[in-house]
């Protein structure tokens, strides 16, 4: 159950407010504009949990960024046409009401690589492996084969 002072959200109505009163199963919220609304408690979620689940904020702890140099290097070496495939996927993702979408330029390299992976149906690990020296299928040929398959042209 919620407590007075907590910020909660009714996802279906895209309403966020601070709990000002609880009367049985009804929870009364004050929205940022001062309007008061009420909802059944079972239709509400804590705003912090909602944002944690649906937001795109990247954690700032060192462990979350341990592989950033690897992902940065892969992204630096991707062809613009391959990056455009990832950007198109990212742009096409249906936004969740109440969560501000992040533009392509603000994404981390891993987030961009995830979008490229979705667009190309090539797992992130395969992109990382292809970028390593002596890779079984190096990054250049991997990208060329993906682009050739998308264009319908035979591979050389």
N, C-alpha and C positions, 0 to 999 in steps of 0.2 A: 504494500500500500504506500501511498505517497504521503509526504509531510508538508505542512504549510511552509512556504518559502522555497520549495523546490521548483525548478523550471521543467515543465512537461510539454508534450506535443501530442496533438491528435493528428495522426498521419493522414487519415482520409480527408480531413477538412483543411489540412496544412495550417493549423492554428497552434501557436506557441504562447505559453503564458506561465505566470508564476502562480502557484497554488496559494489561494487566499483563504479557502475554507473547504472543509470536507464534511459532507452530510450524508452518512451512510455510504451508498454506492455512487453518489454524485460528488464530483470534484469541481469546485469553482475556481476559475483562472482569471487573472488580470493580464490582459495583453499589453504590449508595449505602448499602444495608443490609449490605454486607460479603460478600454471596454472590458466588461466582465462577461464571461461565458461559462457555461457549465457542460460537463460531459460525464458519461458513465466512466468510472475508474478503469474498467476493463478495456476502454478504447484509447487509453493514454499510455505513453511511454516516457521515460526520463529523457530529456533533451540531450544530455551528455552521452547517454548510451546510443541514442539515435545517430548523433554526429560521429561517434566512434565507429559505428557499424557502416554508415553510408558516406561519411566525409572522406576526402582524399588527402587529409593532412598526414604528412610523413613524420614519424616519430624522430626525435632528435638524439636518441641515445647512440653511443658509438657502435654497438652491435648492429643496429639497423643500417648503418652506413659503411660497414666493413668492406663490402664488395663494390662500393661506388666506383672506384677507379677502373675496375674490370668493365662495368656497364658503361661508364663514360667512354672508354676506349672503343667498345663495340659501336656505340652510337656515332662516335666521331668517324668511324670507318664505313658506315652504311651509306649507300648511294641515296641521293635526294629522292629518287623515285620510290625507293623502298620506305624511306621515312614518310613520304606522302601517303603511302598505303596505311601506315600506322596512324597518321594524323586523321585520315578519313574515318577510320574505325573509332578513334577517340571522339571525333566531332559527332559521329552518329549515335553515340551512346545516349540513351534516354536519360535525361537528368531526373534525379529524385527531388520531388518538391521539398523545399527547405534546405537543400544542400547546394551551395554555390559551386557550379562547375569550374574546374580549373582549366585554363587555356593551355594549349599545347606547349607554348614556350615556357610555362611555369612548371611543367612536369619534370620529375627527376629522370635520369637516364633509364632507371629500371622501369618506371611507369611507361616511358616511351617504348622501351623494349617489349614490355608486356603487350602494348597496343600493336606493335609490329608483329609480334608472335601470333596474336589473334588474327590479324589481317592476312598473314601468310601461311598460317597453320603449321608453323615451324616453332617447336618449343624454345623457350628462352635459353635453356642449356645448350641446345644445338647452335644457337647464334654465338654463345660464349665459346663453345668448343671450336667453331669455325674460325674464330678470330685469333686462335692460338697458332704459333709457328708450327709447321709440320702437320697441320690439321688434315684429316682424311679427306674432307671436302672444305677447302679454304673459303673464306668469306666472299671473295670476289665471284668465284664460280657459283656459289650458293645463291647469291643475289641475282646473277645473270640468269640462272635456271628459273628462279621464281618469276622474274620479269618476263622471260620468254614464254613461260606457261600462261601468264596472264594476258600476253599479247596475242597468243595463238600461233606465234611464229615457231618454227622448229629450232631446236637447240643445236648449237654448233660444236 
